[in-house]
Amino acid sequence: MIWRFGLFDSTFEPLLPTHWALLVALGLPLLLGMLAALFPPKRAWPVVLASVPVLASGLMLLSAYDQAGLLRWHWDIAGVQLSLRLNGLSVLLLLMTQVIGGAAALYTPGYLRLSETGPLARWLWPLMGVVLSALSLIWLATDLLTLYAGLELMGLAAVGMLMLSGKVAALVAGMRYLLLALMGSLTYLLGVALILGHWGRLDLQGLAEVVEPGPVAWFAAALIGAGLALKAALFPLHAWLTPVHENAWTPVSALHAALVIKASLFILLQLWSILLPDAFYAPRVIAWLGLLAIVWGGLLAWRTDSLKTLVASSTVGQLGYLMVAFPLLLGPDIAPLPRALAWEGFWLQLMGHAFAKAAMFMAAGNLILATGESTLKGLAGTSRRLPLSLLVFGIASITLMGLPPSSGFTAKWLLLQAMVISQQWWAVAALLIGTLLTAAYIFRLFRYCFDETAPRHRYQPLAPGMDLIALTLALIAFALGLLAHFPLELMHGGSP
């Protein structure tokens, strides 16, 4: 079903409930964030009330897609065509963003109340709103101009959130992230300019019809790929990731690791499926870098003594699983069955990781906030007083390790089936190595936390609900494995 709107040259059609749901999903997080900056919530209940219409809009769009199938919106603005599309994949990613964003917002009042955040804390709310609105726009956009607008809004707001703590280290890391993000944006724009100059199209559907393999497509794909890989912290362009998380507030780290870096990966896969259909070398380069990412990220997490560095470094390794799947999604001579399995496993892994990583950052933040310690050795003996925080960390770790019956297990099982059928044995080895390394650094943390001979800490009580919010996200990641048939059935309409 398609709706068209015009500005300056025609009239609007009446707004249907689906249109209102779209406007709420895209605009309400930003408006609520601006309102919260004026009147910062001190408790969680205003955030609960504000989250209800946002989640309701996502459910309405899910219902509309279920009834009508693929939905499209087109705007003609002074001769420039902008378009949005709602398919099975985009509605899943939209709901994922709303749930994780709502959880981070619920977690924030308690965290800010217990932390020494200073006067800049009120600006977290509008920046968080910009990030959530921009992410929703990215999941729905089907033209390069809208994708760029969402990408830039999200990136600049994310940089602002990561620098809010005001520490010197945070400002240095944030400025480095800003410069690299701008460099990635410039590289992306050069690729878009090359596409527009050669083919004269910005809409993805039109590009898919006119793009032909050749030097222009390859060079544009290389520019866009380099820019987006830098923004997504794909190995080896990940060096900025750990320092920004070391100094960021916990809800900011949860949002960034769970959602922000995934958006660039989402755009990369979309554009490469158009510019590099059935390419042989480019997906394999990404996959081999993914193998190195799994090993390098796992070793960094295993050797560090900082809890936040452990969680941030594990993100580098976990993104490696998604990179390893690129030849199955984009490579030539891949049969329909392994390609379909890899498609399902890729997005289930992305969603499971998003929920688990948000929960893990919140659990890590709770441990640091309650004990005042950020090192693994400093957390020795915390199992006596913080069992729920460690339980959340453990449940999230089950998903990251890929143990049954979590979403990580189901996703890796689908990917392993695709790799075995297509005889990509090196990719199978990568997944197995990653699982062992993840178990190594997770159990290293628990070895310290369950040390009964460690001296007792003085604990700061956590705000009510901080552990329960993180537990909810961890359980969602776990339950996605048991109920994977629901998102997978919905996702079939989102295949490229």
N, C-alpha and C positions, 0 to 999 in steps of 0.2 A: 504494500500500500504506500502511495507516494503523495505527499502534500507539497505544494509550491506556494511560496510567498514572494511578494515583490516590494521593493522600495523605490520610490521616485517614478515608477513607470506603470504601476498596476495597483490593484487593491488586495487587501488581506482576505483570506477565507476566515470564517468564524473559528475561534479557538475551541477545539474539542478537548475532552478530558485528557487525552493522550498528550496534547500540546501543553496543557498546564503541567502535567507530570514532567515533561521534558524541561520546561522552564524552571520548575522547582528543583529538579535534579542538578541543573547547570548553575542556577543563580542563587538559590537559597543559602548554600554553605557560605558563600561570600558575604551576603547580606547579614547573616547571623554572626559571622566573625567580626564584621564592622560594629554591629550592635554590642557584642561582648567586649570590644575594646573600650566602648564608652561606659559600659556597666559590667565590669568583670565579675563572672559568677564565682561566689565563694564556696558553693556547695554543688553537688552533682545534679540535683533535681532540675534546675533550669536547663542544664545541658540535655537531660532526658527529654524534657518537653520539646526542646528545639530539634532534637534528633528524630522525633516521630514523623513530622511531615517529610523529611528528607528520605527516610526509609520507606515511607508510604509511596513516595514518587517512584522509587525503584521497583517496588512490588507492582505498582500500576503499569509500569512499562513492561515488566515481565509478563503480566496478564495480557497486555495488548499484543506482545509478540507471540504469546501462546495461542491467541485467538486469530490473529491476522497474518502471522508470519513476518517476513522481512518488512521493516518500516523505514521509509526514507523521508527526509525533509530537505527542501531546496530553497535557498534565498538568492534572489538576484539584486545585488546592491550596486547601483551605479555601473552596471555592466560586468561586475565581478560575481561569479557564481560560487556560493558556499553551500556545502551539503553535509548532512549528518545521516548516519545509518544505524539502525538498531537490529542486530542479529543475535543469535544465541550466545556467541562469545562475548560480544560487547555488553549484553545485559548481565552476564555473569561477572565480568570485570567491574561493571558499574555497582552491582550489589556488593561485591568484595570491598570496593573503595568506601562505600557508605558504611558498611559494618565496621571495618577497621578504623575509618575516620571517626565514627561515632564513639568507638571504644577509646581511642586516643583522647578525644575531647572529654569523655567521662573521667578518664584517668587524670587529666590535667589539673582540675581544681585542688584535689588532694595533694598532688605532687608540688604545685606551686606554694601551697600553704605550709608544707614541711621543709621546703628548700629555701635557700637564700638566693632569691632570683632577682631582686631589685626592681626598679621602676619600669624596666623594659618588658616586664612579664605581660603587661596588658596587650602588647603588640603581637604576642604569639597567636591570639585568636584570629585577627584578620588575615595574618599570613597563613594560618592553617586553613582558613576558609578559601583563600586563593588557591592553595595547593589542591584541595578537594574539588573545587569547581573546575580547575584546569585539567585535572585527571579525568573527570567525567567527560569533558570536552574531547580529550584525546581518544578515549575509548570509542566515541561515536563519530569522530571526524572522518571524512572520506576525500579530503582534498589537501594538498600540500600547504596551502596558506593557513587553513584552520589548524592543521597539525602543528605548524610552526608557532602560531599564536599560543596554543595550549602549552607547547613545550617551553616556550620562553617564560610565560606567566608562572608555570610550575617551578622552573629552575630558579628564577629570581626570588620567588617566595621561599623556596627551600633554602637558598643561601642565607636569606634574612633570618629564618628560624634557627639555623645552625649557629649563627653569630650572636644570638640574643643573650647568651650567658655573660657576655662582656669581658670574659677573661682574655688575657693577652694571647694565650695559646689558641683560644677559639677564634679570635679575630685573625690571627695569622693563617690558621687552617681554612677559615671561611674565605679570606681573600684569595688564597691559592685555589680553592674550589671555584670561586667566582671567575677568576681569570681562565681557568681550564674550561669551565662551562661556556664562557663567551667564545673561547677558541673553538669548542665543539659546535656552537651555534653558527659561527662564521663558516666553518667547513661544511656544515649541513646546508647553509644558504647557498654556498657556491655550487653544490650539487643540484639544488633546486633551480638555480639560475641556468645551469647548463641544460637541465630538462626543459625548462620553459623556453629557452632560446632555440632549442633544436626541434622540439615537438609542439610547442605552443599550447600545452595542456597542463593544468594543475590538478584536475580531478583524477582520482585513482582509477575509476572505471574507464575513463577515456584513455588514460595512459596505457592500461592493459591492452587496449585495442590497437594502439599505434606504435608502441615500443618495439624495436627490433634489436636483436643481439648485435653488438658491435662496439667499437672503441668509445663512443659517446655514452652508451649505457654502462659500460664497464667503469669508465672514469667517474661518472655520476654516482654509481653504486659505491665506489671506493671512497669518494668524498663524504657521502652521506653516512656510510658505514663507520668511517673513522670518527666523525663528529658524534654520532650516537653511541658508539662504543666508549668514547671518553665520558659522556654523560652517564652511561649505565655502569661505569666502573668495571668494564670487562677486561680481563687480563690481556695484556700487561699494562693497561691504562687505568689501574686501580689504586695507584699510590696515594691519591688524595682521600680515599674513603675512610681509612682507619683514623687519621688525625681529626677529622671533623666529628666523628662519633665519640672519640675520646673526650671531647669537651662540650658536647651537645646535651641538652636536657633530654630526659628519658622519653617523653612523648614525641619529641622531634625525631629522635633516633628510630623509634618504632615506626613512625609514618614514613620516614625516608627509606629505611631498609626494606620495608614491606611493600611500598607502593611507588615511590618516586623513581627509583632506578629501573623498575619494571616497565615504566611507560616508554623509555627510550628503546628498550628491547622489543617491545610491542611494535613500535614504529619501524624499527629496523627490519623485522621479519616481514611486515606488510610490504615495504618498499622493495626489498630484495626479491620477494616473490614475483614482483612485476618487472624489475630491471634485470634480474639474473635468473630467469626460469630455466631449470635444468642445467645450472652451471656446475662445473666439476670442481674447479680449484677453490673458489672463494668459500663455499660452505665447509670444505675440508680444512682450510686454514683456520677458520673459526673453531672447528671441532678440535684440532690439535692444540690450539691455544686453550680451549676448554679443558683438555686433559691436563695441561700444565697448571691451569687455574685450580683444578681439584687438588692436585698435589701441593702446590705452593700455598694455597689458602689453608689447607688442612695442616701443613707443617707450621705455618705462622701461628695458627690457633693453638696448636699443640705445645709450642715452645714458649708462648707468652706467659707473663705472670699477671697481666692486667685482665680483669673480667670483661670490660668493654672491648678491649682489643680482641679478645677471644671471640666474642659474638660478632664483631665487625669483620674479622678475618674469615670467619666461617661463611659470611655472605659471599666473599670472593670465590670460595670453593663451591658453594651451592649454585652460584650462577654458572659455574663450569658444567654442571649437569645439563643446563639448557643449551649451552654452546655446543656440547657434544652431539646434540640432536639435530643440528643444522643440516648435515648431509642427508639425513632421512627426510627432512621437510622440503629441501630445495634441490637436492642432488638429482642427477639423471639416473635413469634405469632403476628406479626404486618402484617396486610393484605397489599396486593400490593398497593391499593389506598392511604391509609394514609402514607405509606412509600414513595411513589412517591411525594405526596404533601409536606411531610417534607423535602425530598431531594431538591425540587425546592425552598421551603421557606428558607432553611438553606443557600444556596449559594446566593440567591437574597438578604437576610439579610446581608451576609458578604460583598457583593459588594456594596450595598447601604450604609452600615456603612463606608466602606473605603472611598468613595467619600465624604460623609457628614462629616466624622471626619477630613479629610484633609482640607476641606473648613472651618470647625469650628476652627481648630488650626490656620489657616491663618488669619481668621477674628479676633480671639483673639490676635494674634500677632500684627495685624494692630492697634487694640485698644490700646494695651500696648505701641507700638512704637510711636503712635501719641500723647498719653497723658503723657507718662512716669509713668503711674500708673498701678499696677498689681493687686490691690484689687478691690472687687466689689464696696465698698464704694467710693474708689478713682475714679471710672468710672462714678459716679453720674453726670447726665446732659450731657453725651456725645452724646445723640441723636440730639443735636442742630448742631453739627459740623461733626459728623461721621455717618450719616444716612445709607450710603451704607455698611459700615462694620457691622452695626447692622442688616441690611437687610440680608446680607450673613449669619450671625449667626442665624437669624430667619429661613431662608429657610433650612439650615442644620438641625436646631432643629426640623423642621417638620418631616424630615426623621427619626431622632432618636426617636421622640415621637410616630411615626407610624401613623401620621394623613393622611387621604386621600388627594390627590391621589398619595402620594410619594411611593418610593420603600419600605420604612419601613412599610407602611400600607399593601401593596401587600404581602410582605414577611410574616408579622405577620398574615395576613388573611389565607395564605396557611398553616402556622404552626398551627393556631387555628383550621382550618378544620381537619387537621391530628390528633390533640389532642382530639377534640370532637368525631371524629369517633372511635378513639381507647380508649375513655373514660379516658383520663389522665387529670382529672379535676384540680389536683394540678398544672399541667403545665399551664393550662389556667389561673389559679389565678396568677401564676408567671408573665405571660405576661401582665396581667392587672395591677398588682402592679407596674411593671417596667414602664409602660406608665405613671401612676400617679406620680411616683417619678421623672421621667424625666421632666414632665411638671412643677413640683414644683421647681426644681433647675433652669430650664430655665427662668421661669417667675420671680424668685427671682432676677436674673441678670437684666432682663428688668425693673423691678420695680425701681432699682437704676438708670439705664441708662436713663430712661424717667422722672426722677425727675426734673421738671422745676424750683424748688426752689434752686437747688444746685448751688454753686458758679461756675463761668465760668473758664474753663481750658485754659492754653496756649498750643496750638496744634502744633505739628511738621507735616508739610505736608508729605503725603505719596508719594512714587515714582509712576509714571504713571503705571497703569495696575495692581498694587498689589491687589486692591479690585476686579478688573474685573476677575483676575485669580481665586481668591477664589469663586467669584460668579459663574463662569463657572462650577466649581466642584460641588457646591451646586445645581445648576440647573440640572446637569447630574444625581445626586442622586434623585432629584425630578422627573425627566423625566423617570427614570428607572421604576417607578411605572406605568406610563401611557403606556409605551412601553414594558412592562414586557414580552409580548408574544415572542418578538424577542430573548432575551437571554434564555428564558425557552425552546423554540423550539431547539435552538442550544445546550442547556445543556443536552438534553436527551441522547446524545451519551457519556456523561461523568459520568453516574451513576455507582457506584461500583458494 
